[in-house]
Amino acid sequence: MRSHVPLISLQALVVSWILVCRSAPAGSIGISWDWGKWWTYTGISGPKFWGLINPEWSLCTHGRRQSPVDLQPRLLLHDPNLGAVHVDKHQIGGSLTNTGHSVVFIADSGTDDLMFDVSHVYHQNSSSPFARHDETRRQFGDHAVDVRGGTMLTDDGRDVSSSGLFDRQSEDRMGMEQRRRPDFEVRNGRLGESETEKEANQNRDKRTAAVNIVGGPLSYKYQVSHVQFHFGTGDGPGSEHTVNGSAFRAEMQIYGYNAQLYKNFSEAVTRPHGTTAIAVLIQVGLLGHPGLAKILDALPRVRWAGEAVYVFPVSISELLPHTQHYMTYEGSLTQPPCHETVTWIVMNKPIYVTRSQLGALQQLQQGKRGLPQARLLSNYRPTQRLYHRTLGTNIAFTSADCGVPTRPTSYTANVFK
């Protein structure tokens, strides 16, 4: 017979452990405490206790504009002023990183100040994968990665490491290439860029051009920062948002920050109108979504926490389903510190992945290579109470007979077994 530990006992245990750690002198209990790495999706470090683990995360427990939520059709309110959401169509590059909590595609925006860590608490951290990605670019420029071949950025010394360091063989090859090719040449008596350098600069500009999200419920321009994935175990649920109580197999979230008011995601995530997130629900089908192929094909190369690979080209707009309909509400980050600064846009149509593509997500590991832990599974937060928030939509529910507004009855997707 399974025994149940009362919730109050678990809360007391967490609080007692926190008090012990905070009252003890540094190093006196033989640990190096890192709040950002301690939270998980299960047990006494799971979602129910995030607000107790760290007082700075109190919104996770006490906030009333938390995400995700259950999208109930009967509560949807049609807003005729909600237009289509527009996402820039050009292709970009970025680092696909296993953070230990999720797998994240970090857009290469061309800025060096994007230094927040999705796997920790969305704050500036020089050890974050974002910082490592920018440091790699600062040290080695466009020669740091073979963007066409998708050269791996790992921490085991092959090619480019996640800490931004070449192995010696790669560094020598880069040096020989640079010595062979001048950055500038004299043409018609004038000093200018060589054709090769000019082409390289143009390619770099394409990879780092900002992708913006505008329209819909947004009053500002939001620049895409990163894309994050949530998924379940086996054939179980994995999405964070649900529709009328039904979960999907996975969920992709495209985050952007208010580029008109703030410098980067780190600043925007704590400020009013700071961020937006486009949620795309994912179901299993016979054919995968073409726009996701580049990212999903790279998953075996980021199996362990801390590993990363540079992916190019990726079109953010092609990650979206073919629909202009969506639901929207004001909410929060779905992981600590749960800042309530996110305008959510949930697309009203799922995209599909194959069973093998979902399996590649489910093979990701929480631990680093050589220090294995459990697999990275069921990394989704349960739905939160709505607390009288408005669920808006641009779907006009009208009766064909008399034009009377009606409520939708269901949100369906094909299910393949």
C-alpha positions as CSV (number, residue, x, y, z in Angstrom):
1,M,0.0,0.0,0.0
2,R,1.4,3.4,-1.1
3,S,2.0,5.8,1.8
4,H,1.3,9.5,1.4
5,V,3.3,12.3,3.1
6,P,1.1,15.2,4.1
7,L,1.7,18.4,2.1
8,I,2.3,20.4,5.2
9,S,5.1,18.0,6.2
10,L,6.9,18.5,2.9
11,Q,6.6,22.3,3.2
12,A,8.1,22.2,6.7
13,L,10.9,20.0,5.4
14,V,11.7,22.5,2.6
15,V,11.6,25.5,4.8
16,S,13.8,23.8,7.5
17,W,16.4,22.9,4.9
18,I,16.4,26.4,3.5
19,L,16.9,27.9,7.0
20,V,19.7,25.5,7.7
21,C,21.5,26.4,4.5
22,R,21.0,30.1,4.9
23,S,22.0,30.3,8.5
24,A,25.2,28.2,8.1
25,P,28.5,29.9,7.3
26,A,29.7,29.6,3.7
27,G,31.2,26.2,3.1
28,S,30.4,24.9,6.7
29,I,28.0,22.2,5.5
30,G,30.2,21.2,2.6
31,I,28.0,22.4,-0.3
32,S,28.0,25.2,-2.9
33,W,24.4,26.3,-3.1
34,D,23.1,27.3,-6.5
35,W,19.3,28.1,-6.4
36,G,19.0,28.1,-10.1
37,K,20.2,24.4,-10.4
38,W,18.2,23.1,-7.5
39,W,14.6,23.5,-8.8
40,T,13.1,20.6,-10.7
41,Y,9.7,19.5,-12.0
42,T,9.2,16.8,-9.4
43,G,9.3,16.1,-5.6
44,I,10.1,18.7,-3.0
45,S,12.0,20.9,-5.5
46,G,9.0,20.8,-7.9
47,P,6.5,23.4,-9.0
48,K,4.5,23.3,-5.7
49,F,7.6,24.4,-3.8
50,W,9.4,26.8,-6.1
51,G,8.1,29.8,-4.1
52,L,9.5,28.2,-0.9
53,I,12.9,27.3,-2.2
54,N,13.9,30.9,-2.9
55,P,12.0,34.0,-1.6
56,E,12.8,35.8,-4.8
57,W,10.6,33.2,-6.5
58,S,7.6,34.0,-4.3
59,L,5.4,34.8,-7.3
60,C,5.6,31.1,-8.2
61,T,3.5,30.4,-5.1
62,H,1.5,33.6,-4.5
63,G,1.2,35.2,-7.9
64,R,-2.3,35.6,-9.4
65,R,-1.2,36.0,-13.1
66,Q,0.7,32.8,-13.4
67,S,1.2,30.5,-16.4
68,P,0.4,28.1,-17.9
69,V,-3.4,28.0,-17.8
70,D,-6.2,25.8,-19.1
71,L,-7.9,27.5,-22.1
72,Q,-11.6,26.8,-21.7
73,P,-13.6,27.6,-24.8
74,R,-16.6,28.8,-22.7
75,L,-14.4,31.6,-21.2
76,L,-13.0,32.9,-24.5
77,L,-13.9,36.5,-25.3
78,H,-13.7,37.6,-29.0
79,D,-11.9,40.9,-29.5
80,P,-12.5,42.3,-33.0
81,N,-9.4,44.6,-32.5
82,L,-7.1,41.6,-32.4
83,G,-5.3,41.4,-35.7
84,A,-2.9,38.8,-37.1
85,V,0.5,38.2,-35.4
86,H,3.4,38.9,-37.7
87,V,6.8,37.2,-37.3
88,D,9.7,38.2,-39.6
89,K,10.3,35.5,-42.2
90,H,14.1,35.7,-42.7
91,Q,16.4,32.9,-41.5
92,I,18.8,33.1,-38.6
93,G,21.3,31.0,-36.7
94,G,21.6,30.2,-33.0
95,S,22.8,27.8,-30.4
96,L,20.7,24.8,-29.5
97,T,21.5,24.1,-25.8
98,N,20.6,21.4,-23.3
99,T,20.2,23.4,-20.1
100,G,19.4,20.4,-17.9
101,H,15.8,21.7,-17.5
102,S,14.9,21.9,-21.2
103,V,16.3,22.2,-24.7
104,V,16.5,25.8,-25.9
105,F,17.3,27.4,-29.2
106,I,19.0,30.7,-28.4
107,A,18.7,33.1,-31.3
108,D,21.9,34.7,-32.5
109,S,20.8,38.4,-32.4
110,G,24.2,39.9,-32.9
111,T,24.2,41.5,-29.4
112,D,26.7,40.7,-26.7
113,D,24.4,41.7,-23.8
114,L,22.0,38.8,-24.0
115,M,23.4,37.0,-21.0
116,F,20.6,35.4,-19.1
117,D,20.4,31.7,-18.3
118,V,17.2,29.9,-19.1
119,S,18.2,27.0,-17.0
120,H,18.6,29.2,-13.9
121,V,16.6,32.2,-13.0
122,Y,16.6,34.5,-16.1
123,H,19.3,36.8,-14.8
124,Q,22.7,37.9,-16.0
125,N,25.2,35.1,-15.5
126,S,28.6,34.8,-17.1
127,S,28.4,31.0,-17.0
128,S,25.1,30.8,-18.9
129,P,24.8,29.2,-22.3
130,F,23.8,32.7,-23.7
131,A,27.0,34.2,-22.3
132,R,29.1,31.3,-23.6
133,H,27.5,31.7,-27.0
134,D,28.3,35.4,-27.2
135,E,31.8,34.9,-25.8
136,T,32.5,32.3,-28.5
137,R,31.5,34.9,-31.1
138,R,33.6,37.6,-29.5
139,Q,36.7,35.4,-29.4
140,F,36.5,33.7,-32.7
141,G,33.9,35.6,-34.8
142,D,32.3,33.7,-37.7
143,H,35.2,31.2,-37.9
144,A,34.2,29.7,-34.5
145,V,31.5,27.5,-36.1
146,D,30.8,25.9,-39.5
147,V,27.3,27.2,-39.7
148,R,26.5,25.2,-42.8
149,G,27.8,21.9,-41.4
150,G,26.5,22.6,-37.9
151,T,29.8,22.1,-36.1
152,M,29.2,21.0,-32.5
153,L,29.7,23.3,-29.6
154,T,30.5,20.8,-26.8
155,D,32.4,20.9,-23.6
156,D,34.5,17.8,-24.4
157,G,37.0,19.6,-26.5
158,R,35.8,18.7,-30.0
159,D,35.7,21.6,-32.4
160,V,34.2,24.5,-30.4
161,S,33.4,23.9,-26.7
162,S,30.4,25.3,-24.9
163,S,32.8,27.5,-23.0
164,G,33.9,29.1,-26.2
165,L,37.3,27.3,-26.7
166,F,38.7,25.6,-29.8
167,D,40.6,22.4,-29.7
168,R,44.1,22.9,-31.0
169,Q,43.5,21.3,-34.4
170,S,40.5,23.5,-35.1
171,E,42.4,26.6,-34.0
172,D,45.3,25.8,-36.2
173,R,43.0,25.4,-39.2
174,M,41.4,28.7,-38.5
175,G,44.7,30.4,-38.2
176,M,45.9,29.0,-41.6
177,E,42.7,30.1,-43.3
178,Q,43.1,33.6,-41.9
179,R,46.7,33.8,-43.1
180,R,45.7,32.6,-46.5
181,R,42.9,35.2,-47.0
182,P,43.4,38.9,-46.5
183,D,40.6,40.8,-44.9
184,F,41.1,43.8,-47.2
185,E,42.5,44.2,-50.7
186,V,43.4,47.2,-52.9
187,R,41.1,47.7,-55.9
188,N,41.4,50.6,-58.3
189,G,43.9,52.3,-55.9
190,R,41.5,52.1,-53.0
191,L,41.6,49.9,-49.9
192,G,38.4,47.9,-49.4
193,E,37.0,44.6,-48.2
194,S,38.0,41.6,-50.2
195,E,35.1,39.8,-52.0
196,T,35.5,36.8,-49.6
197,E,35.3,39.0,-46.5
198,K,32.4,41.0,-47.9
199,E,30.5,37.8,-48.5
200,A,31.3,36.5,-45.0
201,N,30.1,39.7,-43.5
202,Q,26.9,39.5,-45.5
203,N,26.3,36.0,-44.3
204,R,26.9,37.0,-40.7
205,D,24.4,39.8,-41.0
206,K,21.8,37.4,-42.3
207,R,22.4,35.0,-39.4
208,T,22.3,37.7,-36.7
209,A,19.5,39.9,-38.1
210,A,16.8,40.3,-35.4
211,V,13.5,38.5,-35.8
212,N,10.7,40.6,-34.6
213,I,7.1,39.8,-33.5
214,V,4.5,42.5,-33.9
215,G,0.7,42.8,-34.2
216,G,-2.0,40.8,-32.4
217,P,-2.3,41.9,-28.8
218,L,1.1,43.5,-28.8
219,S,1.5,47.3,-28.7
220,Y,5.3,47.1,-29.1
221,K,7.9,45.4,-31.2
222,Y,9.3,42.2,-29.6
223,Q,12.6,40.7,-30.6
224,V,12.8,36.9,-30.6
225,S,15.2,35.7,-27.8
226,H,14.9,32.0,-27.6
227,V,12.7,29.0,-28.3
228,Q,12.0,26.4,-25.5
229,F,10.5,23.0,-25.6
230,H,8.4,21.1,-23.0
231,F,7.5,17.4,-23.4
232,G,6.3,14.4,-21.5
233,T,7.1,10.7,-21.0
234,G,6.3,8.0,-23.5
235,D,2.8,8.6,-24.8
236,G,1.9,10.8,-21.9
237,P,1.0,14.5,-21.9
238,G,3.8,17.0,-22.2
239,S,2.3,20.5,-23.0
240,E,2.1,23.2,-20.4
241,H,-1.0,24.8,-21.7
242,T,-4.1,22.7,-22.0
243,V,-7.4,23.2,-23.9
244,N,-10.5,22.4,-22.1
245,G,-8.6,20.1,-19.8
246,S,-6.8,18.2,-22.5
247,A,-3.0,18.2,-22.8
248,F,-0.9,17.7,-25.9
249,R,2.2,15.7,-26.3
250,A,4.6,18.7,-26.2
251,E,4.7,22.4,-26.4
252,M,7.1,24.9,-28.1
253,Q,7.4,28.4,-26.7
254,I,8.9,31.3,-28.7
255,Y,10.0,34.1,-26.3
256,G,10.6,37.7,-27.3
257,Y,11.5,40.8,-25.4
258,N,10.2,44.4,-25.9
259,A,13.0,45.8,-28.0
260,Q,11.5,49.3,-28.0
261,L,11.8,49.8,-24.3
262,Y,14.5,47.4,-23.1
263,K,18.0,46.4,-24.2
264,N,17.7,42.6,-23.7
265,F,15.6,39.8,-22.3
266,S,17.4,40.0,-18.9
267,E,16.1,43.6,-18.4
268,A,12.7,43.1,-20.0
269,V,11.7,40.0,-18.1
270,T,11.2,42.0,-14.8
271,R,9.6,45.1,-16.4
272,P,6.1,46.1,-17.5
273,H,5.2,44.9,-21.0
274,G,8.6,43.2,-21.0
275,T,8.1,39.9,-22.8
276,T,5.9,37.9,-25.0
277,A,5.6,34.2,-25.7
278,I,4.0,32.3,-28.6
279,A,2.9,28.9,-27.5
280,V,2.6,26.2,-30.1
281,L,1.0,22.9,-29.1
282,I,2.6,19.8,-30.5
283,Q,0.9,16.5,-31.4
284,V,2.4,13.2,-32.9
285,G,1.6,12.6,-36.6
286,L,2.8,10.6,-39.6
287,L,4.8,13.5,-40.9
288,G,6.9,16.0,-39.0
289,H,6.6,19.8,-39.3
290,P,9.2,20.9,-41.9
291,G,10.2,24.1,-40.1
292,L,11.3,22.1,-37.0
293,A,13.5,19.7,-38.8
294,K,16.7,21.6,-38.5
295,I,16.3,21.9,-34.7
296,L,15.1,18.4,-34.1
297,D,17.8,16.8,-36.2
298,A,20.4,18.3,-34.0
299,L,19.0,16.9,-30.7
300,P,21.3,13.8,-30.6
301,R,24.2,16.2,-30.5
302,V,23.0,17.9,-27.3
303,R,22.0,14.8,-25.4
304,W,23.8,15.9,-22.2
305,A,23.3,19.0,-20.1
306,G,25.7,21.8,-21.1
307,E,26.2,20.6,-24.6
308,A,25.3,22.9,-27.5
309,V,25.4,23.0,-31.2
310,Y,25.1,25.9,-33.7
311,V,22.1,25.5,-36.0
312,F,21.6,27.4,-39.2
313,P,19.4,28.2,-41.0
314,V,16.2,28.4,-38.9
315,S,13.1,30.4,-39.8
316,I,11.1,31.3,-36.7
317,S,8.0,32.1,-38.8
318,E,8.1,28.6,-40.3
319,L,7.9,27.1,-36.8
320,L,4.4,28.3,-36.5
321,P,1.2,26.4,-37.7
322,H,-0.7,27.7,-40.7
323,T,-3.3,29.7,-39.0
324,Q,-3.9,33.3,-38.0
325,H,-6.1,32.4,-35.1
326,Y,-4.9,32.4,-31.5
327,M,-5.9,32.9,-27.9
328,T,-4.2,35.4,-25.6
329,Y,-3.9,36.4,-22.0
330,E,-1.5,38.1,-19.6
331,G,0.6,35.7,-17.6
332,S,4.1,34.7,-16.4
333,L,7.2,32.7,-17.0
334,T,6.5,29.0,-16.5
335,Q,9.6,28.4,-14.5
336,P,11.4,30.3,-11.6
337,P,11.3,33.1,-10.9
338,C,7.8,33.2,-12.5
339,H,7.8,36.9,-13.4
340,E,4.4,38.1,-14.4
341,T,5.5,40.1,-17.4
342,V,4.5,37.8,-20.3
343,T,1.8,38.4,-22.9
344,W,0.9,34.9,-24.0
345,I,-0.2,34.1,-27.6
346,V,-1.4,30.4,-27.9
347,M,-1.9,29.4,-31.5
348,N,-5.2,27.8,-32.3
349,K,-3.8,24.9,-34.3
350,P,-1.1,22.4,-33.4
351,I,1.9,21.3,-35.3
352,Y,3.1,17.7,-35.7
353,V,6.2,15.8,-35.1
354,T,6.9,12.1,-35.8
355,R,7.1,9.6,-33.0
356,S,10.9,9.3,-33.6
357,Q,11.3,13.1,-33.3
358,L,9.4,13.1,-30.0
359,G,11.6,10.2,-28.9
360,A,14.7,12.3,-29.6
361,L,13.4,14.9,-27.2
362,Q,12.7,12.2,-24.6
363,Q,16.3,10.9,-24.8
364,L,17.8,14.1,-23.5
365,Q,19.6,13.9,-20.2
366,Q,19.4,16.2,-17.1
367,G,23.1,15.5,-16.2
368,K,26.4,16.2,-17.9
369,R,28.4,13.7,-19.8
370,G,30.1,11.4,-17.3
371,L,27.8,12.5,-14.5
372,P,24.5,10.9,-15.6
373,Q,21.2,11.6,-13.9
374,A,17.7,10.9,-15.0
375,R,16.4,11.7,-18.4
376,L,15.0,15.1,-19.0
377,L,11.3,14.1,-19.0
378,S,7.9,15.7,-18.1
379,N,9.5,19.2,-17.9
380,Y,6.2,21.0,-17.8
381,R,4.5,23.1,-15.1
382,P,0.9,22.2,-14.2
383,T,-1.8,24.7,-15.1
384,Q,-2.4,27.6,-12.8
385,R,-5.7,29.3,-11.6
386,L,-7.0,32.0,-14.0
387,Y,-8.1,34.4,-11.2
388,H,-10.6,36.3,-13.4
389,R,-8.1,37.1,-16.1
390,T,-9.5,37.6,-19.6
391,L,-8.9,35.0,-22.3
392,G,-9.0,36.9,-25.5
393,T,-9.2,35.6,-29.0
394,N,-9.4,36.8,-32.6
395,I,-11.7,33.9,-33.6
396,A,-15.1,35.2,-34.5
397,F,-17.6,32.6,-33.4
398,T,-20.7,33.3,-35.4
399,S,-23.7,31.2,-36.4
400,A,-24.1,30.7,-40.1
401,D,-27.9,31.1,-39.8
402,C,-28.3,34.4,-38.0
403,G,-24.9,35.8,-37.3
404,V,-25.3,35.4,-33.6
405,P,-21.9,35.0,-31.7
406,T,-21.5,31.5,-30.4
407,R,-18.9,29.8,-28.3
408,P,-16.5,27.1,-29.8
409,T,-17.3,23.6,-28.6
410,S,-13.9,21.9,-29.1
411,Y,-10.3,22.2,-30.1
412,T,-9.3,19.0,-31.9
413,A,-6.2,17.6,-33.4
414,N,-5.6,14.3,-35.2
415,V,-4.2,11.6,-33.0
416,F,-2.0,8.9,-34.4
417,K,-1.5,5.7,-32.4
